[in-house]
Amino acid sequence: MGFDLFMAVVAIVLAIFLTWLTLWLFFGQNRGDADNGAASDAAATHNATDATENGGNQHSSMSDAGLEHTGHIRNLMLLSVVLTLAIIATTLLDTTNTHVVPSWVTSVWLRAIFATPILFYCGRPIHRVGWAALSHRVANTDSLVMLGSALSYTYSLVLCIAPNLLPAALYEWGFALMGVAITLALLCHQFNAETMSPAKERVLAGRARISRIVVPAVLLVATWAFAIEIVFGPQPRLALAVMFASIVLILAGLIMSVAWLALERFAVPAKD
C-alpha cells in the first residue's frame, strides 16, 4: 500500500511537470520561429520543391531523388514488416505456452533482437522528421509515433534486462506494438513520397498550424492517461499506464498521418 501511494505521488508530480514542460515548449516565450514546423513536415517528403521556378533540369534531378527516396522507404518498410511479423509470431508462441518449438524461439530476448533494428534502423526516417519538428518546438505526427514507439520499446527492453523490476503482465506485446507503429508510419511516408506535388507544399502551412494545437493536446492526454492509471487503475498499474500512454501517442500520430494524406490527395493545386 505504501509503495502504491508513493507511485501515485510520483505519477502526479511527473504529470504536472510534463504538463508545464509541454505548455512551455509549444506555447511559451516567443513563438515567432514556429513556422519552421512546416519545414519539418516538408522533410517528410524530402523537401519536394516547386520545380517550375528552377527549370526542367532540376525537375528531372528532383524526380530521380524522389524515386530513390521512395524506394528507400519501401525497403525499410518491407524489412520492418518481416521483423514485426517475426515478433508477433514468437509472442503468440510464448503466450500460448506451446512446447512444440525450442524455448529460445519464444525468448523475449529474441523479440528484442528483432525489435532493435526496427526502431533504430527502419524507424530512422520517422525519428529524423519527428525530432526535427520537436527541435523547432512544433511537434508533428512523426513526433508522436517516435515518442510512443520509444516508450513501448524501452519498457519492454527493461523487462528483458530486469524482469522482476517492473510488472510484465499484459505487456508481452510491447515490442510488437512498436513494430506495428513503425511499419504503419513508414507506410504513410511511402504514400507521402509517392504523392509529391507543388500543391502539397501549400498544404503544409495549414497542417503545421493544426499540429501546433493538436499534438501538444495529445501529449497532455497521454501524460494524464498514464498518471490516472497509476493512481486509480487496476493492477498491474505501471504496465497498463505505459501501454495506455504508448497507444495514445501512436494511435493519434497514425490517425493524423492518414488524415494529412487524405487532405493532400484531394488538395487542388492553386492557380498561379
Residue, then its C-alpha position, 0 to 999 in steps of 0.5 A: m500500500g505504501f509503495d502504491l501511494f508513493m507511485a501515485v505521488v510520483a505519477i502526479v508530480l511527473a504529470i504536472f511537470l510534463t504538463w508545464l514542460t509541454l505548455w512551455l515548449f509549444f506555447g511559451q516565450n516567443r513563438g515567432d520561429a514556429d513556422n519552421g514546423a512546416a519545414s519539418d513536415a516538408a522533410a517528410t517528403h524530402n523537401a519536394t520543391d516547386a520545380t517550375e521556378n528552377g527549370g526542367n533540369q532540376h525537375s528531372s534531378m528532383s524526380d530521380a531523388g524522389l524515386e530513390h527516396t521512395g524506394h528507400i522507404r519501401n525497403l525499410m518498410l518491407l524489412s520492418v514488416v518481416l521483423t514485426l511479423a517475426i515478433i508477433a509470431t514468437t509472442l503468440l508462441d510464448t503466450t500460448n505456452t506451446h512446447v512444440v518449438p525450442s524455448w529460445v524461439t519464444s525468448v523475449w530476448l529474441r523479440a528484442i533482437f528483432a525489435t532493435p533494428i526496427l526502431f533504430y534502423c527502419g524507424r530512422p526516417i520517422h525519428r529524423v522528421g519527428w525530432a526535427a519538428l520537436s527541435h523547432r518546438v512544433a511537434n508533428t505526427d512523426s513526433l508522436v509515433m517516435l515518442g510512443s514507439a520509444l516508450s513501448y520499446t524501452y519498457s519492454l527492453v527493461l523487462c528483458i534486462a530486469p524482469n522482476l523490476l517492473p510488472a510484465a503482465l499484459y505487456e508481452w506485446g510491447f515490442a510488437l506494438m512498436g513494430v506495428a507503429i513503425t511499419l504503419a508510419l513508414l507506410c504513410h511516408q511511402f504514400n507521402a513520397e509517392t504523392m509529391s506535388p507543388a500543391k502539397e507544399r501549400v498544404l503544409a502551412g495549414r497542417a503545421r498550424i493544426s499540429r501546433i494545437v493538436v499534438p501538444a493536446v495529445l501529449l497532455v492526454a497521454t501524460w494524464a492517461f498514464a498518471i490516472e492509471i497509476v493512481f486509480g487503475p487496476q493492477p498491474r498499474l505501471a504496465l497498463a499506464v505505459m501501454f495506455a500512454s504508448i497507444v495514445l501517442i501512436l494511435a493519434g500520430l497514425i490517425m493524423s498521418v492518414a488524415w494529412l494524406a487524405l487532405e493532400r490527395f484531394a488538395v487542388p493545386a492553386k492557380d498561379 
